[in-house]
Amino acid sequence: MGAKLINNIECEIFQVLLDEARTSYAEDIVISLQSDSVEDISNNVTVLTEWITNWRPSRSGLDQGLIVKEMN
């Protein structure tokens, strides 16, 4: 397979995943990030890092010493 065909297939797959996420989850929690360039990817890493940093303290109970048992 050529590079262009592989790229087109990947784009189709990601579009299907985005469409499925948008129909399955609340509109405000599905975010599409562009990664067409190294700069885009770098910005995405920064944004994701900020989201994770801001999310961690808000997890109720987990930062207050509560034990969470994993279900097998």
Secondary structure, 3 states (H helix, E strand, C coil): CCHHHHHHHHHHHHHHHHHHHHHHCCHHHCCCCCCCCHHHHHHHHHHHHHHHHHHHHHCCCHHHCCCCCCCC
